[in-house]
């Protein structure tokens, strides 16, 4: 739900209706997003999954929705996201 609040410019109370990563991904398409498409992809890949986090299937669904929007999440956005994710892996923990 935290990413949903970052993705939209509405008040925090309206963020309560966005409960899944898929909702967050769809919010980006409304033209009100605060994050670029590449930042959305990085944020979705960085979400904590498993018992204590978001279900992996929900993150995969959100990524599928994003990648299906080829005009928004074009090759350039995907390339930037991949570059950022690779750079994160190179940094020492």
N, C-alpha and C positions, 0 to 999 in steps of 0.2 A: 504494500500500500504506500510505502514511502516514495517509491519511484513515481507513482501516480501523482502525488503532490508536486513533485518536481516537474512533471510533464505538463501540468496545466497551470494557468494563471488565475484560476478561480480561488475562492476562499477555501480555507482548510476544512470547513464543514462539508463542502461538496466533495472533498476527497474521500469521505467515508463511504460513498457509494461505489468507489472503485476498489474492488477487493482482490483482483487477480492481476498478474502480469499482462494477461490478454487485454483487460480493461485499460491498463496503462498504455499498452501499445496502440490501441484504438484511439486513445485520447490524442496521441501525437498527430493523427490524421485530420483532426478538426481545425488545424491551422493555428492553434493556440499554444503549441508546445514551447517550452522554454529550453529544451535540449535539441541539439541537432540529431539527425537520424543516426549518425555514427555514435553519438553519445548514448542514444537509446540502446543501440546494440551492445555497447560495452557495459552499460548498466545491467541489461538483462543477463549477459554472460557472467557478471560479477555477483549476481544475487546468490545469497546463501540458500542452498537447497537441502533437502532431507528432513529429518524429524523436527529439527529446531527452526527450519526455514520454510521457504516456499516449495511446494511440490514440484519436482523436476518436470513432470508432465505439463504443468501450468507455464513454466518458463519455455519449454519447447513449443507449446502452442503459441505463446506470444512471439517467439522468434519466427515461427511459420507465418503468422499474420504479417509481421514486418517484412519478411522476405517476399511475400506475395504482393506487396505494394511496390512494384518495380520503379515507379516514377519517383517515389520518396526515398526508398532504400535502394538507390542505384549502385552501380559498380564502384563509383568513387566513394560513396558513404561506407560501403562494405570494406573497401581497401583501407580507409582511414581507421575504421574500427579494428580490423585485423592488425594493423600496424600498432595501434595503442595496446591491444591485448598482448602482442608479442613483446613490446617494450616493458610491460608490467612483469612478464615472466623473466626477463633478463635482470631486473633489479633484485639485489639481494634482500632477503626477508629480514 
